[in-house]
């Protein structure tokens, strides 16, 4: 009987723990003599509110396409909710598992950035 090869695993819990260990605490905000602590990573929901669903970064749209509707909805419902860094780790891990190394992924990212149209400012200049 042939042994079945173990399925590759992308462990986002492990990646999240390593990132948080390296970052420590989130930013602290001081106002009116009071201190407020922000999370160590930018939550996905914050980015979604700021930029809107149609403008979400490609890495988040890629995760949605890769996972499909049902799995993506469950991923978003995880506790604690996924951060932007979780999405990046998911896509980077998936690219590695599909045989695209970091060099190919980085090359693809930089070529996409270079091909993006520049935004026009209100005075007509480009940035």
MMTF fields as JSON, N, C-alpha, C and O atoms, coordinates in Angstrom:
{
  "mmtfVersion": "1.0.0",
  "mmtfProducer": "UNKNOWN",
  "numBonds": 507,
  "numAtoms": 508,
  "numGroups": 127,
  "numChains": 1,
  "numModels": 1,
  "chainsPerModel": [1],
  "groupsPerChain": [127],
  "chainIdList": ["A"],
  "bondAtomList": [4, 2, 8, 6, 12, 10, 16, 14, 20, 18, 24, 22, 28, 26, 32, 30, 36, 34, 40, 38, 44, 42, 48, 46, 52, 50, 56, 54, 60, 58, 64, 62, 68, 66, 72, 70, 76, 74, 80, 78, 84, 82, 88, 86, 92, 90, 96, 94, 100, 98, 104, 102, 108, 106, 112, 110, 116, 114, 120, 118, 124, 122, 128, 126, 132, 130, 136, 134, 140, 138, 144, 142, 148, 146, 152, 150, 156, 154, 160, 158, 164, 162, 168, 166, 172, 170, 176, 174, 180, 178, 184, 182, 188, 186, 192, 190, 196, 194, 200, 198, 204, 202, 208, 206, 212, 210, 216, 214, 220, 218, 224, 222, 228, 226, 232, 230, 236, 234, 240, 238, 244, 242, 248, 246, 252, 250, 256, 254, 260, 258, 264, 262, 268, 266, 272, 270, 276, 274, 280, 278, 284, 282, 288, 286, 292, 290, 296, 294, 300, 298, 304, 302, 308, 306, 312, 310, 316, 314, 320, 318, 324, 322, 328, 326, 332, 330, 336, 334, 340, 338, 344, 342, 348, 346, 352, 350, 356, 354, 360, 358, 364, 362, 368, 366, 372, 370, 376, 374, 380, 378, 384, 382, 388, 386, 392, 390, 396, 394, 400, 398, 404, 402, 408, 406, 412, 410, 416, 414, 420, 418, 424, 422, 428, 426, 432, 430, 436, 434, 440, 438, 444, 442, 448, 446, 452, 450, 456, 454, 460, 458, 464, 462, 468, 466, 472, 470, 476, 474, 480, 478, 484, 482, 488, 486, 492, 490, 496, 494, 500, 498, 504, 502],
  "bondOrderList": [1, 1, 1, 1, 1, 1, 1, 1, 1, 1, 1, 1, 1, 1, 1, 1, 1, 1, 1, 1, 1, 1, 1, 1, 1, 1, 1, 1, 1, 1, 1, 1, 1, 1, 1, 1, 1, 1, 1, 1, 1, 1, 1, 1, 1, 1, 1, 1, 1, 1, 1, 1, 1, 1, 1, 1, 1, 1, 1, 1, 1, 1, 1, 1, 1, 1, 1, 1, 1, 1, 1, 1, 1, 1, 1, 1, 1, 1, 1, 1, 1, 1, 1, 1, 1, 1, 1, 1, 1, 1, 1, 1, 1, 1, 1, 1, 1, 1, 1, 1, 1, 1, 1, 1, 1, 1, 1, 1, 1, 1, 1, 1, 1, 1, 1, 1, 1, 1, 1, 1, 1, 1, 1, 1, 1, 1],
  "groupList": [{"groupName": "UNK", "atomNameList": ["N", "CA", "C", "O"], "elementList": ["N", "C", "C", "O"], "formalChargeList": [0, 0, 0, 0], "bondAtomList": [1, 0, 2, 1, 3, 2], "bondOrderList": [1, 1, 2], "singleLetterCode": "X", "chemCompType": "L-PEPTIDE LINKING"}],
  "groupTypeList": [0, 0, 0, 0, 0, 0, 0, 0, 0, 0, 0, 0, 0, 0, 0, 0, 0, 0, 0, 0, 0, 0, 0, 0, 0, 0, 0, 0, 0, 0, 0, 0, 0, 0, 0, 0, 0, 0, 0, 0, 0, 0, 0, 0, 0, 0, 0, 0, 0, 0, 0, 0, 0, 0, 0, 0, 0, 0, 0, 0, 0, 0, 0, 0, 0, 0, 0, 0, 0, 0, 0, 0, 0, 0, 0, 0, 0, 0, 0, 0, 0, 0, 0, 0, 0, 0, 0, 0, 0, 0, 0, 0, 0, 0, 0, 0, 0, 0, 0, 0, 0, 0, 0, 0, 0, 0, 0, 0, 0, 0, 0, 0, 0, 0, 0, 0, 0, 0, 0, 0, 0, 0, 0, 0, 0, 0, 0],
  "groupIdList": [1, 2, 3, 4, 5, 6, 7, 8, 9, 10, 11, 12, 13, 14, 15, 16, 17, 18, 19, 20, 21, 22, 23, 24, 25, 26, 27, 28, 29, 30, 31, 32, 33, 34, 35, 36, 37, 38, 39, 40, 41, 42, 43, 44, 45, 46, 47, 48, 49, 50, 51, 52, 53, 54, 55, 56, 57, 58, 59, 60, 61, 62, 63, 64, 65, 66, 67, 68, 69, 70, 71, 72, 73, 74, 75, 76, 77, 78, 79, 80, 81, 82, 83, 84, 85, 86, 87, 88, 89, 90, 91, 92, 93, 94, 95, 96, 97, 98, 99, 100, 101, 102, 103, 104, 105, 106, 107, 108, 109, 110, 111, 112, 113, 114, 115, 116, 117, 118, 119, 120, 121, 122, 123, 124, 125, 126, 127],
  "secStructList": [7, 7, 7, 7, 7, 7, 7, 7, 7, 7, 7, 2, 2, 2, 2, 2, 2, 2, 2, 2, 2, 2, 2, 7, 1, 7, 7, 3, 3, 3, 3, 6, 6, 3, 3, 3, 3, 7, 7, 1, 1, 7, 5, 2, 2, 2, 2, 2, 2, 2, 2, 7, 4, 4, 4, 7, 7, 2, 2, 2, 2, 2, 2, 2, 2, 2, 2, 7, 2, 2, 2, 2, 2, 2, 2, 2, 6, 7, 1, 1, 7, 7, 5, 2, 2, 2, 2, 2, 2, 2, 2, 2, 2, 2, 2, 2, 2, 6, 6, 7, 7, 2, 2, 2, 2, 2, 2, 2, 2, 2, 2, 2, 2, 2, 2, 1, 7, 7, 7, 5, 7, 6, 6, 1, 7, 5, 7],
  "xCoordList": [0.84, 0.0, 0.886, 1.765, 0.667, 1.482, 1.087, -0.092, 2.087, 1.786, 1.427, 2.013, 0.47, 0.002, 0.862, 1.129, 1.284, 2.105, 1.253, 0.099, 1.834, 1.118, 0.817, 1.629, -0.373, -0.752, 0.062, 0.285, 0.505, 1.206, 0.28, -0.937, 0.849, 0.048, 0.616, 1.822, -0.255, 0.098, -0.47, -1.681, 0.396, -0.034, -0.021, 1.002, -1.167, -1.251, -1.219, -0.803, -1.651, -1.543, -0.074, 0.291, 0.753, 2.189, 2.817, 3.627, 2.446, 2.979, 2.548, 3.341, 1.295, 0.777, 1.529, 1.915, 1.736, 2.447, 3.879, 4.371, 4.538, 5.908, 5.948, 6.844, 4.988, 4.953, 4.706, 5.371, 3.77, 3.435, 4.583, 4.812, 5.311, 6.465, 7.519, 8.154, 7.7, 8.685, 8.267, 9.116, 6.965, 6.469, 6.203, 6.321, 5.848, 5.494, 4.123, 3.203, 3.991, 2.717, 2.411, 3.309, 1.125, 0.704, 0.994, 1.439, 0.748, 0.989, 0.135, -0.951, 0.645, -0.084, -0.439, 0.388, -1.662, -2.147, -2.404, -3.004, -1.948, -2.179, -3.002, -2.66, -4.096, -4.961, -5.628, -6.199, -5.549, -6.186, -5.637, -6.364, -4.364, -3.744, -4.06, -3.56, -4.884, -5.238, -4.465, -4.136, -4.191, -3.466, -4.41, -5.171, -4.338, -5.153, -4.203, -3.25, -4.466, -3.599, -4.286, -5.424, -3.581, -4.077, -3.531, -2.523, -4.176, -3.68, -2.315, -1.983, -1.531, -0.195, -0.227, 0.756, -1.319, -1.438, -2.719, -3.709, -2.694, -3.856, -4.953, -4.752, -6.105, -7.196, -7.748, -7.802, -8.145, -8.714, -9.907, -10.046, -10.767, -11.979, -11.663, -12.401, -10.584, -10.191, -9.813, -10.253, -9.001, -8.598, -9.807, -9.905, -10.728, -11.934, -12.758, -13.275, -12.886, -13.637, -12.95, -13.606, -11.637, -10.889, -10.899, -11.171, -10.606, -10.454, -11.688, -11.806, -12.603, -13.786, -13.512, -12.375, -14.534, -14.389, -13.795, -12.96, -14.21, -13.721, -12.242, -11.602, -11.699, -10.31, -9.37, -8.22, -9.83, -8.976, -7.717, -7.751, -6.607, -5.361, -5.511, -6.342, -4.698, -4.754, -4.577, -5.175, -3.773, -3.531, -4.82, -5.007, -5.712, -6.967, -7.926, -8.617, -7.974, -8.813, -8.317, -9.117, -7.001, -6.431, -6.833, -7.15, -6.818, -7.226, -8.672, -9.004, -9.529, -10.946, -11.092, -11.829, -10.404, -10.481, -9.92, -10.484, -8.824, -8.159, -9.014, -9.09, -9.648, -10.383, -11.811, -12.352, -12.425, -13.829, -14.715, -14.254, -15.967, -16.915, -17.035, -16.853, -17.341, -17.623, -16.401, -16.501, -15.258, -14.046, -13.595, -13.117, -13.745, -13.346, -14.206, -13.687, -15.501, -16.398, -16.008, -16.016, -15.671, -15.247, -13.912, -13.695, -13.018, -11.717, -11.911, -11.251, -12.808, -13.079, -13.723, -13.579, -14.432, -15.117, -14.219, -14.665, -12.958, -12.034, -11.865, -12.019, -11.548, -11.267, -9.848, -9.481, -9.037, -9.321, -9.395, -8.838, -10.076, -10.227, -8.871, -7.899, -8.8, -7.523, -7.037, -7.823, -5.73, -5.103, -4.63, -4.657, -4.203, -3.65, -2.432, -2.227, -1.618, -0.438, -0.829, -0.087, -1.981, -2.458, -2.758, -2.438, -3.368, -3.645, -2.338, -2.222, -1.362, -0.071, 0.591, 1.132, 0.555, 1.154, 0.428, 1.06, -0.89, -1.669, -1.24, -0.964, -1.187, -0.843, 0.604, 0.89, 1.525, 2.932, 3.088, 3.816, 2.401, 2.461, 1.865, 2.411, 0.752, 0.117, 1.016, 1.144, 1.632, 2.538, 3.69, 4.083, 4.234, 5.308, 4.811, 5.496, 3.616, 3.07, 2.755, 2.839, 2.399, 2.112, 3.366, 3.282, 4.526, 5.781, 6.312, 7.269, 5.719, 6.25, 7.059, 6.501, 8.372, 9.223, 9.062, 8.375, 9.694, 9.622, 10.139, 9.607, 11.149, 11.696, 10.647, 10.489, 9.925, 8.894, 7.762, 7.242, 7.378, 6.291, 6.681, 5.876, 7.907, 8.378, 8.451, 8.101, 8.904, 8.985, 7.6, 7.407, 6.645, 5.272, 4.706, 4.042, 4.967, 4.464, 5.068, 4.355, 6.376, 7.0, 6.55, 6.427, 6.303, 5.831, 4.403, 4.039, 3.572, 2.21, 2.24, 1.482, 3.12, 3.214, 3.637, 3.096, 4.606, 5.113, 4.052, 4.059, 3.132, 2.127, 0.867, -0.014, 0.757, -0.43, -0.467, 0.558, -1.653, -1.757, -1.558, -1.969, -0.935, -0.717, -1.98, -2.742, -2.192, -3.377, -3.145, -2.045, -4.175, -4.118, -4.566, -5.54, -3.861, -4.28, -5.302, -5.563, -5.867, -6.902, -6.367, -7.14, -5.039, -4.494, -4.051, -3.489, -4.306, -4.015, -2.665, -2.4, -1.792, -0.49, -0.632, -1.617, 0.358, 0.347, 1.341, 2.318, 1.07, 2.011, 2.434, 3.225],
  "yCoordList": [-1.182, 0.0, 1.246, 1.378, 2.138, 3.359, 4.356, 4.529, 4.998, 6.021, 7.309, 7.673, 7.979, 9.234, 10.377, 10.47, 11.227, 12.383, 13.357, 13.625, 13.871, 14.836, 16.094, 16.559, 16.634, 17.868, 19.026, 19.119, 19.902, 21.098, 21.922, 21.916, 22.612, 23.384, 24.792, 24.979, 25.759, 27.166, 27.522, 27.693, 27.633, 27.855, 29.348, 29.895, 29.999, 31.438, 31.75, 32.841, 30.811, 31.035, 31.17, 32.055, 30.289, 30.327, 31.602, 32.241, 31.973, 33.199, 34.426, 35.343, 34.441, 35.568, 35.683, 36.78, 34.552, 34.562, 35.075, 35.847, 34.651, 35.113, 36.613, 37.307, 37.115, 38.559, 39.337, 40.341, 38.888, 39.61, 39.577, 40.548, 38.463, 38.385, 39.4, 40.036, 39.544, 40.498, 41.949, 42.819, 42.22, 43.59, 44.041, 45.224, 43.103, 43.477, 44.122, 43.677, 45.162, 45.853, 46.734, 47.136, 47.029, 47.946, 49.379, 49.63, 50.314, 51.73, 52.216, 51.698, 53.196, 53.815, 55.237, 55.959, 55.626, 56.974, 57.676, 57.105, 58.904, 59.674, 60.899, 61.637, 61.111, 62.265, 62.622, 61.766, 63.875, 64.342, 63.662, 63.455, 63.313, 62.648, 61.168, 60.491, 60.647, 59.228, 58.507, 59.086, 57.253, 56.426, 55.36, 54.726, 55.187, 54.194, 53.282, 53.752, 51.983, 51.022, 50.471, 50.005, 50.535, 50.003, 48.595, 48.237, 47.791, 46.43, 46.452, 47.42, 45.393, 45.361, 45.283, 45.65, 44.82, 44.747, 45.44, 45.457, 46.006, 46.688, 45.677, 44.812, 45.753, 44.82, 45.051, 46.178, 43.97, 44.012, 44.958, 45.718, 44.906, 45.726, 47.217, 47.976, 47.638, 49.054, 49.446, 50.48, 48.623, 48.912, 48.942, 49.799, 48.006, 47.938, 49.215, 49.727, 49.73, 50.973, 52.186, 53.075, 52.212, 53.366, 53.433, 54.486, 52.315, 52.348, 51.873, 52.143, 51.18, 50.658, 49.315, 49.009, 48.53, 47.164, 47.132, 46.278, 48.039, 48.026, 48.393, 48.072, 49.06, 49.512, 48.682, 49.074, 47.547, 46.731, 46.315, 46.103, 46.199, 45.779, 44.438, 43.611, 44.243, 43.024, 41.771, 40.74, 41.83, 40.64, 40.15, 38.942, 41.06, 40.668, 40.12, 39.131, 40.747, 40.225, 38.849, 37.968, 38.669, 37.375, 36.278, 35.16, 36.598, 35.617, 35.205, 34.024, 36.16, 35.886, 34.94, 33.956, 35.231, 34.381, 32.992, 31.991, 32.934, 31.67, 30.763, 29.559, 31.321, 30.533, 30.209, 29.184, 31.049, 30.862, 31.5, 31.804, 31.701, 32.444, 31.896, 32.631, 30.609, 30.033, 30.052, 30.47, 29.605, 29.583, 31.002, 31.253, 31.918, 33.308, 33.929, 34.64, 33.672, 34.19, 33.633, 34.364, 32.355, 31.745, 32.319, 32.516, 32.587, 33.188, 34.567, 34.896, 35.368, 36.697, 36.634, 37.563, 35.547, 35.406, 34.847, 34.686, 34.548, 33.994, 34.953, 36.165, 34.403, 35.216, 34.978, 33.822, 35.978, 37.359, 37.476, 36.644, 38.5, 38.667, 38.784, 39.22, 38.399, 38.463, 39.903, 40.838, 40.042, 41.343, 41.386, 40.373, 42.546, 42.681, 41.772, 41.165, 41.674, 40.803, 39.332, 38.559, 38.928, 37.557, 37.272, 36.198, 38.234, 38.065, 37.93, 37.084, 38.767, 38.696, 37.344, 36.752, 36.845, 35.549, 34.422, 33.472, 34.526, 33.52, 33.446, 32.364, 34.592, 34.596, 34.175, 33.409, 34.667, 34.266, 32.763, 32.108, 32.211, 30.777, 29.98, 28.952, 30.454, 29.764, 29.789, 28.779, 30.917, 31.003, 30.019, 29.375, 29.903, 28.939, 27.517, 26.706, 27.204, 25.858, 25.515, 24.352, 26.506, 26.273, 26.337, 26.258, 26.479, 26.421, 27.755, 27.795, 28.84, 30.154, 30.641, 30.928, 30.734, 31.179, 32.661, 33.359, 33.14, 34.554, 35.457, 36.549, 35.026, 35.86, 36.107, 37.233, 35.045, 35.198, 36.074, 36.917, 35.87, 36.659, 38.127, 39.003, 38.403, 39.791, 40.438, 41.606, 39.682, 40.199, 40.543, 41.57, 39.678, 39.921, 41.162, 41.971, 41.321, 42.492, 43.775, 44.759, 43.774, 45.006, 45.342, 46.519, 44.332, 44.633, 45.147, 45.99, 44.646, 45.167, 46.619, 47.445, 46.935, 48.323, 49.248, 50.344, 48.807, 49.643, 49.875, 50.91, 48.906, 49.039, 49.756, 50.016, 50.085, 50.787, 52.203, 52.884, 52.652, 54.046, 54.974, 54.667, 56.095, 57.06, 57.857, 58.15, 58.205, 58.987, 60.443, 60.965, 61.09, 62.513, 63.286, 62.922, 64.335, 65.193, 66.194, 66.256, 66.965, 67.906, 68.987, 69.618, 69.216, 70.235, 69.662, 70.379, 68.352, 67.756, 67.08, 66.391, 67.251, 66.608, 65.158, 64.787, 64.33, 62.923, 62.713, 63.448, 61.685, 61.355, 59.92, 59.459],
  "zCoordList": [0.0, 0.0, 0.0, 0.851, -0.925, -1.041, 0.044, 0.354, 0.605, 1.608, 0.908, -0.112, 1.465, 0.885, 1.408, 2.606, 0.514, 0.879, 1.704, 1.371, 2.769, 3.614, 2.821, 2.021, 3.061, 2.371, 2.908, 4.115, 2.039, 2.513, 3.404, 3.22, 4.343, 5.283, 5.395, 5.555, 5.311, 5.517, 6.883, 7.031, 7.874, 9.25, 9.574, 9.987, 9.382, 9.639, 11.13, 11.519, 11.973, 13.418, 13.819, 14.593, 13.285, 13.581, 13.025, 13.697, 11.804, 11.196, 11.996, 12.209, 12.437, 13.225, 14.548, 14.954, 15.218, 16.503, 16.325, 17.149, 15.261, 15.015, 14.74, 15.222, 13.971, 13.686, 14.966, 15.222, 15.76, 17.001, 17.987, 18.709, 18.025, 18.917, 18.493, 19.334, 17.196, 16.684, 16.857, 17.051, 16.79, 16.877, 18.305, 18.622, 19.154, 20.524, 20.551, 19.865, 21.338, 21.501, 20.301, 19.562, 20.119, 19.072, 19.476, 20.596, 18.583, 18.886, 20.057, 20.319, 20.73, 21.832, 21.424, 20.866, 21.703, 21.394, 22.721, 23.632, 22.818, 24.041, 23.676, 22.751, 24.416, 24.194, 25.51, 26.186, 25.858, 27.087, 28.327, 29.299, 28.299, 29.437, 29.533, 30.432, 28.621, 28.635, 27.533, 26.498, 27.778, 26.798, 26.235, 26.966, 24.94, 24.247, 23.478, 22.858, 23.522, 22.851, 21.604, 21.657, 20.5, 19.235, 19.037, 19.647, 18.196, 17.968, 17.27, 16.586, 17.442, 16.832, 15.304, 14.659, 14.713, 13.259, 12.82, 13.552, 11.63, 11.082, 10.774, 9.921, 11.437, 11.141, 9.724, 9.232, 9.106, 7.763, 7.685, 6.727, 8.701, 8.674, 8.603, 7.974, 9.238, 9.205, 7.784, 7.28, 7.145, 5.769, 4.848, 3.97, 5.047, 4.219, 4.359, 3.366, 5.572, 5.786, 5.169, 4.627, 5.256, 4.756, 3.237, 2.661, 2.587, 1.134, 0.378, -0.817, 1.03, 0.353, -0.287, -0.645, -0.427, -0.932, -2.337, -2.634, -3.192, -4.574, -4.693, -5.694, -3.68, -3.729, -2.867, -2.665, -2.355, -1.502, -2.257, -3.469, -1.528, -2.172, -2.874, -2.499, -3.887, -4.695, -3.85, -4.157, -2.795, -1.983, -1.329, -1.176, -0.94, -0.315, -1.363, -1.115, -2.521, -3.606, -4.049, -4.364, -4.072, -4.469, -3.48, -3.885, -2.19, -1.181, -1.397, -1.287, -1.7, -1.947, -3.139, -3.066, -4.217, -5.403, -5.134, -5.578, -4.417, -4.135, -3.252, -3.494, -2.249, -1.27, -1.684, -1.268, -2.485, -2.826, -1.771, -0.671, -2.093, -1.25, 0.157, 1.128, 0.28, 1.592, 2.509, 3.663, 2.009, 2.831, 3.176, 4.283, 2.237, 2.479, 3.577, 4.437, 3.557, 4.592, 5.96, 6.951, 6.02, 7.282, 7.736, 8.931, 6.791, 7.1, 7.73, 8.716, 7.17, 7.712, 9.091, 9.885, 9.381, 10.667, 11.766, 12.902, 11.445, 12.441, 13.607, 13.455, 14.771, 15.963, 16.406, 16.615, 16.562, 16.191, 14.67, 13.954, 14.181, 12.727, 12.039, 12.656, 10.773, 10.064, 9.908, 9.752, 9.955, 9.715, 8.269, 7.571, 7.826, 6.485, 6.349, 5.297, 7.408, 7.373, 7.233, 6.626, 7.784, 7.614, 6.14, 5.63, 5.47, 4.037, 3.253, 2.366, 3.588, 2.899, 3.133, 2.199, 4.375, 4.684, 3.952, 3.49, 3.846, 3.129, 1.665, 1.148, 1.006, -0.42, -0.639, -1.559, 0.198, 0.06, 0.261, -0.484, 1.275, 1.517, 0.365, -0.035, -0.162, -1.286, -2.518, -3.21, -2.795, -3.95, -3.813, -4.785, -2.595, -2.373, -2.582, -3.206, -2.063, -2.204, -3.655, -4.049, -4.44, -5.857, -6.714, -7.94, -6.086, -6.818, -7.294, -8.067, -6.854, -7.195, -6.006, -4.947, -6.174, -5.076, -4.818, -5.564, -3.763, -3.384, -4.506, -4.708, -5.225, -6.306, -7.386, -7.857, -7.782, -8.801, -8.291, -9.021, -7.021, -6.443, -6.351, -6.669, -5.921, -5.808, -7.183, -7.345, -8.166, -9.524, -10.05, -10.7, -9.762, -10.192, -9.521, -10.17, -8.204, -7.485, -8.044, -8.243, -8.298, -8.777, -10.196, -10.534, -11.035, -12.385, -12.361, -13.18, -11.418, -11.292, -10.841, -11.348, -9.882, -9.404, -10.535, -10.681, -11.337, -12.418, -13.49, -14.156, -13.662, -14.716, -14.267, -15.087, -12.979, -12.498, -13.032, -13.072, -13.445, -13.882, -12.699, -11.58, -12.949, -11.887, -11.64, -12.562, -10.376, -10.015, -10.347, -10.167, -10.827, -11.108, -9.887, -9.228, -9.596, -8.491, -9.02, -10.221, -8.121, -8.535, -9.46, -10.18, -9.454, -10.346, -11.682, -12.509, -11.902, -13.201, -13.293, -14.279, -12.297, -12.358, -11.934, -11.294, -12.291, -11.895, -10.782, -10.643, -9.984, -8.908, -8.995, -8.172]
}
